[in-house]
Amino acid sequence: MKVKVIDEAHEKDLENSVNNFLSSGEFDIIDIKYQVAIGVCGEDQLYCFSAMIIYH
């Protein structure tokens, strides 16, 4: 069993990165976990979109 963690600043970038990883080989996907983290720095809101792919 292996794990791949992908982290992007924009949700569309995460979508593209996950799709690229999944199309890069023959995997048996066990699960995909998705998470969004939001931070505030002064007036700015910072987003972090991540996915953890568990596969064989």
GROMACS elastic network, one bead per residue, 0.5 to 0.9 nm:
[ bonds ]
;  ai    aj funct       b0    kb
    1    30     6  0.88765   500
    1    54     6  0.71339   500
    1    55     6  0.57716   500
    2    53     6  0.82681   500
    2    54     6  0.58894   500
    2    55     6  0.54278   500
    2    56     6  0.59608   500
    3    52     6  0.67462   500
    3    53     6  0.56218   500
    3    55     6  0.63448   500
    3    56     6  0.86398   500
    4    21     6  0.89002   500
    4    51     6  0.81618   500
    4    52     6  0.56863   500
    4    53     6  0.51069   500
    4    54     6  0.66386   500
    4    55     6  0.81703   500
    5    50     6  0.71854   500
    5    51     6  0.58089   500
    5    53     6  0.63724   500
    5    54     6  0.88646   500
    6    14     6  0.71465   500
    6    17     6  0.72449   500
    6    18     6  0.72503   500
    6    49     6  0.84048   500
    6    50     6  0.55166   500
    6    51     6  0.53476   500
    6    52     6  0.64507   500
    6    53     6  0.82588   500
    7    13     6  0.89449   500
    7    14     6  0.67299   500
    7    17     6  0.87387   500
    7    48     6  0.68921   500
    7    49     6  0.58485   500
    7    51     6  0.66635   500
    7    52     6  0.88504   500
    8    11     6  0.70560   500
    8    12     6  0.86877   500
    8    13     6  0.61057   500
    8    14     6  0.53342   500
    8    17     6  0.83758   500
    8    47     6  0.86553   500
    8    48     6  0.60538   500
    8    49     6  0.53399   500
    8    50     6  0.62424   500
    9    12     6  0.89721   500
    9    13     6  0.73135   500
    9    14     6  0.77854   500
    9    46     6  0.80145   500
    9    47     6  0.59226   500
    9    49     6  0.59811   500
    9    50     6  0.85808   500
   10    13     6  0.53000   500
   10    14     6  0.64790   500
   10    15     6  0.88385   500
   10    47     6  0.72863   500
   10    48     6  0.71612   500
   10    49     6  0.64670   500
   11    14     6  0.50617   500
   11    15     6  0.62174   500
   11    16     6  0.87116   500
   11    48     6  0.83908   500
   11    49     6  0.59655   500
   11    50     6  0.85275   500
   12    16     6  0.62201   500
   12    17     6  0.85956   500
   13    16     6  0.51254   500
   13    17     6  0.61219   500
   13    18     6  0.85978   500
   13    49     6  0.88381   500
   14    17     6  0.50396   500
   14    18     6  0.60469   500
   14    19     6  0.84476   500
   14    49     6  0.66149   500
   14    50     6  0.68475   500
   14    51     6  0.76728   500
   15    18     6  0.53034   500
   15    19     6  0.61356   500
   15    20     6  0.85525   500
   16    19     6  0.51292   500
   16    20     6  0.60241   500
   16    21     6  0.85850   500
   17    20     6  0.50693   500
   17    21     6  0.61639   500
   17    22     6  0.86047   500
   18    21     6  0.51406   500
   18    22     6  0.61284   500
   18    23     6  0.85967   500
   18    51     6  0.77210   500
   18    53     6  0.85172   500
   19    22     6  0.51258   500
   19    23     6  0.61202   500
   19    24     6  0.85713   500
   20    23     6  0.52373   500
   20    24     6  0.61433   500
   21    24     6  0.51534   500
   21    25     6  0.75735   500
   22    25     6  0.65550   500
   22    26     6  0.79567   500
   22    27     6  0.74938   500
   22    29     6  0.88755   500
   23    26     6  0.77800   500
   24    27     6  0.89846   500
   27    55     6  0.62913   500
   27    56     6  0.59518   500
   28    54     6  0.87631   500
   28    55     6  0.54666   500
   28    56     6  0.51457   500
   29    32     6  0.77102   500
   29    53     6  0.73522   500
   29    54     6  0.62151   500
   29    56     6  0.66117   500
   30    53     6  0.77566   500
   30    54     6  0.54030   500
   30    55     6  0.50814   500
   30    56     6  0.73661   500
   31    52     6  0.81487   500
   31    53     6  0.60418   500
   31    54     6  0.52037   500
   31    55     6  0.70316   500
   32    51     6  0.66576   500
   32    52     6  0.56062   500
   32    54     6  0.62067   500
   32    55     6  0.87341   500
   33    50     6  0.82768   500
   33    51     6  0.54362   500
   33    52     6  0.50512   500
   33    53     6  0.65281   500
   33    54     6  0.83247   500
   34    49     6  0.76588   500
   34    50     6  0.58774   500
   34    52     6  0.66015   500
   34    53     6  0.88740   500
   35    48     6  0.81253   500
   35    49     6  0.59898   500
   35    50     6  0.53072   500
   35    51     6  0.63025   500
   35    52     6  0.86224   500
   36    47     6  0.69652   500
   36    48     6  0.56535   500
   36    50     6  0.64235   500
   36    51     6  0.89269   500
   37    46     6  0.81277   500
   37    47     6  0.57449   500
   37    48     6  0.50577   500
   37    49     6  0.66240   500
   37    50     6  0.84021   500
   38    45     6  0.67462   500
   38    46     6  0.55703   500
   38    48     6  0.64491   500
   38    49     6  0.89365   500
   39    44     6  0.83557   500
   39    45     6  0.57208   500
   39    47     6  0.64966   500
   39    48     6  0.84397   500
   40    43     6  0.71258   500
   40    44     6  0.57960   500
   40    46     6  0.60234   500
   40    47     6  0.88982   500
   41    44     6  0.52328   500
   41    45     6  0.63429   500
   41    46     6  0.73230   500
   42    45     6  0.80982   500
